[in-house]
């Protein structure tokens, strides 16, 4: 009798078990689009090794229903292009995601269920849109006022004044956004959404924070190639980030004699990577000359490292720009051993070292360089 009870219990529960099993070879996204209008198809997009690509498309039913079924070799960020709008979600095989939106909604609001990671990316997008809207309002206000200036005698002066008013406001909004992103990353360190949030930061300005983040997640998301490439890249530059002792190098001086970075140990030195053919470098040179005149008597040294291959052009630029500090070069463009050691991928690029040889600042120019030097040399040495 007991055996029959067990047998019939299995028969009753078996259909429930079968229907509850998820397809582990793919994920599905099912949903409803309200007010689709003339829209007939939507696309599924993701990032591949070769860039962003459309990986699937599907037809919308007359009732606005649709479904995608797609294989995800690893958890990844996907996007649905629905008309002129893009909706992000994170999916992995086995996920059964429900999505709903109304195309008449100007705010592009949507609901998504069945993926905690997608809820996180939605949370990040909300944060990003918040600061994006502020940025758009500031830009629109600036453009409206700029158009009202006209073309009179004082128009250039008024235009410059307007830029001075609005540029700091834009910078503050961007800085506020970056602080919010860093907070989101740290609070969601176990979510893939934190990685996509990190990708929105200025990689130069927040290099130290991104290297620290890469160090934290180095044992996570091991099957996601984009994450692993990011970690490898950040770990490669870790030795040349702020707080680390700058690696020593020897290269040829402009006078033909060898120049060693270690010769500057015990002194403040800015290693300045530039080239005669680099427009932004030449534009920054007058500022560097100005700062050198002020702070060299207080202990600042500069070692210019040129990416030139033509020594004549290099020497001519040094003379023309009145760069009176020491100069050296591998004369091999970006392929020189010094450039490779310091992972130079764009110029101007600089590293400021304290007397112990530790990198205390990196890639700062213009007013940022001026402010940094002012603070550094106003402290008791």
N, C-alpha and C positions, 0 to 999 in steps of 0.2 A: 504493500500500500504506500509506504513512504517513497519507494522508488518511483511510482507513478506520479506522485505529487511533484517530485523533483523534475521528472521528465516533462510534465505539462508546464511547470514553471519556466523551464528553459524555452519551450515553444512560445510562450507568451512574451518572454523578454527578448528573444532573438531578433524579431523585427525592430524593436527599439534600439538594440545594439547596432544593427546594421545601418539604420537610418542616422544614428548619431556619429558614425565613423566619418571623419573628414578625409577628403582627398589630399593626401600628403604630396602628391606630384604636381600640384598647382594651387593657385589661389583664385578665388572668384570675387568679383565686384558686381553686385546687383543693385539696381536702384531705380528711382523714378525721377524724371525731369518734368517738373510742372511748367506749363506755358512754353513748350519748346518752339512754338511758331513754325517756321519752315525748316527747322533743323532736322536732318535725317540721320546723320552719322556723328559719332564721337570717336576720338582717337586716344590711344594709350601710349604714353611716352615715357622713356627712361633714359638714363645715362649708360652708355656702353663704353668699351675701351676706345672707340673711335669718336666719342662725343655723344650728343643728344640724338636720339633716334625714335621714330614712331615704330612701335613693335606690334601694334594690333589696332584694329578699328572694329566698330560694331554698329549695327543699325538700331535706331530707336523705334519702338512699336508705336502704334497710333495712340496708345494709352500713356506714352512717355516712358515705357519700361525699357531697360537695357540690361545686358550682362556681359562681363568679360571673364574669360577663364584663361589664365596665363601661368606658365611655369617660371618660377623665380629660383634660380640656382642658389641665391643667398638673399637675406633680407635687404631690401633696397628701396630707394625713393622712386616713386612713380608719379606721373601726372596725367590727369585726364583733361584733354582739350575739348571743352564743350562750348561750341560757338566761339565767341571771342574771349572766353574765360578759361583760366587754368586752375585746376584743383589738385593739390598735393596730397599724397598718402604714402604710407610705408607699408609694404606687404612682404610676406614670406609664404612659402608653400604651406597649405593647410588653412590659411586664413579665409574666412567667409565674411566679406565686408559688405555692409549695407550703406548705400549713399543716396542722399536726396537733396535736391536743390530746386529753386524756382528761378528761371531765367529772367523773370520780370523784376526780381529783387536787385536793385542797383548796388546794394552792399555785397552782393555775391555770397550771401550766407548759405551754409549747407550743414547737414548733419551727417555724421559718419559713425558707424557702429561695427564692432567685430574686430577692432585692431587698436589696442592701447597705444601703440606707436603712432598711429595716424592721428589719434587725439592729441598727442604731444606735438606733432608737426603742425597741426591746426592751431594749437596754442602759440607756437612760435610765429606762425604767419599772422596771427592777430596782433602780436607784439610788433612785428615788422611793419605791418600796415598802419599801426598807430603812429609810428615815427615817420613813416612815408607820407602820411596825410599831412603831418605838421610841416614836413619839408616842402611838399607841394604848395601849401598855403603861403609859406614864407617866400618861395620862388615866384608865385603868382603875384603877391603883393609887391615884390621887388620889380617885376616886369611892368606892372601897371604904373608904378612911379617913374620907372626909367623911360617909358614911352611919353610921359608928360613933361620930360625935361626939354624936349625940342632940340633945335640945332643952333641956339644962340651962342654968343661969345663966351658965356660962362658954362656952357653945357658940359665940357670935359671935366671941369672942376666939380660941378654938381654930380656928375656920373661917378667920379672917384669918391666923393663924399657918401654917395648912396651905397657903393660897394663896401666902404668902411663900416657902415651901419649894419648891413645885412650879412656880410661874410661871417662875422663873429657869431651871429644868431644861428646861421646854418651849421657852423662848426660845433656850437654847443649842442644842437639837436643831434648831430652825428655822434658826438661824444656820449651824450645821454643814451642814445640807442646802443652804442657799443658796451656801455656799462650794463645795460639791461640784458644784452646778449650774453655777456660773461656770466651774469647771475643765472640766466636760464641754463647755460651749459653746465655750470657747477651743480645746479639743483637736479639736473637730468642726465648725470654722467653715464648712467647705464642704458640710456635710450639712444638709438641711432639718430633721433631728432637733434641731439646735442651736437653731433658731427656736422649736420647740415646748417645748424645755427653758426657754428665755428667758421664755416666756409664763407659767411657773409662779412666777416671782420676784415679790416685792413691788415693784410699779412705782414706789412713792414712795421706799422705802428704798434701792433699787438703781437709782435714776434715772440717775445718772452712768454706771454700768456698762452700762445698757441703751442709753443714747444712744451710748456708744462702740461697742457691739456693732452698733447700727444703722448707724453710720458705716462700720464694717468690711464689712458685707454689702450696702451700697447698690448695688453692681454685680452682685449675685447674685440668683438666684430672681426674675428680672424678670417672669416670667409668672404668678407666684403673687400674687393680689390681697391676701390677708391679710398676706403679708410686706411688700408695697409700702405698704399702709396703715400698718403698724407703722413702717416707715422714715420715711414722711412725717410721722407724728405725733411721732416722736422728733427729727427734724431741726427741726421747728417749735419745740420747746421747748429746743433746744440753747443758744440765746443766754441762757436764764435758768437754766442749770444751774450747779452749783458749779464755780468756777474762771473764770467769765465775769464781765465788768463788767456790773452790773445796768443795764438800760435806764432812762433818765431819764423822769420823768413830772411833770406838773403837774396838780393837782386842787384842789378847794375845801376849805379848812379849816373846822372846825366853827364858827370865829368869822367865817366869810365871806371870809377872806383867802386868796389862792392859796398853795398849798404845793408846793414843788419838792423832789424827791428829791436833786437836785444841791446843795441847801442843806446837806446832811449830809456832803458830801465832806470828808474829813479827820477823820471821826469814825466810831466803830462805831455802827451803827444796825440795829435789827430792824424790818423792814416787816411788820406783823402784819395780815393780812386776817381780818376777823371780821364779826359782825353781832349786833344785839340779839336777834334771833329764833333764833339758832343755839345750841342747847343745849350741844353740846360746847365751843363757844367760851366760853360763860359759865362752864362748869365749869373751863376752863383758866385763866380770867382771874385767880383768886386766886394761882395759881402764877407767872403773869407779873408780877403786882404784887409778889410776894415777891422774885423775881429782880431786878426793877427797883430795889427798895429796896437790895439788896445791891450791885449792879453799876453803877448810875447814877453813884454817886460815883467809880467807877473808870473811867468813860468810856463806858458803854453808854447809847445813846439808843433810843427806840422811836417809830415812826410808825405809829399805828393807822389802817388803811384799812377803813372800814366798807362793807358791801354793803347797808346799809339803804336804803330809799326814803322812809321816814318820819323826818324830821329830829328830831321830838319824841321818838320811841322811841329813837333813836340817842343823843340827849343824856341821856335818862333812864338808859339802861344805863351810859353813861360815868360819870355821877354815882353811881349805885347801886354799881357795881363798884369805884369809887375808882381809875379809870384816869387818873392824873395826867400822862401824857405827851401829846404832840401827836396830834391826830386830824384826819382828812380823809376825804372820800368823794365819789364821782361821783353818789351817790344813784340808782344804776341797777341795783342787784342784781348779777347776774353779767354784765350786758351793758354795764357801764361801760367806757370806753376803757382805764383802768388795769387792770381785771380781765382784759380781753382781751389786753392787752400782756403780762401775766404768766401767761396761760393758767390762770386760776383756775377750777377745776371743782368744788372742794369746800373747805369751811372747817371748822375753822381751818387757815390756811396761812400760813407765814412764810418770810422770807428774811433772813438775817443777813449784813450787808455789813461789810467791813473799811474802814479809812480811805481806801483807794484806790478804794472802790466795788465791789470784787470780792466776789461771793457766796461766802461761806466755809461756810455751812450752810443747810439748807433743810428746812422742815416737821419741825422737832423740837419736841416738847412734853414736859411732865411731867419725869421724872427725866433724860431724855435732854437736855433743854434745860439743866437744872441742871448736869449734868456737863460739857456743852460750854462753858458760860459760866465754870465753875470753871477748866477747863483753859486757856481763852483768856485770862482776866484774871490767871492766875497766872504767865503768861509775861512777860518783860520787854517793856514797851510801847515 
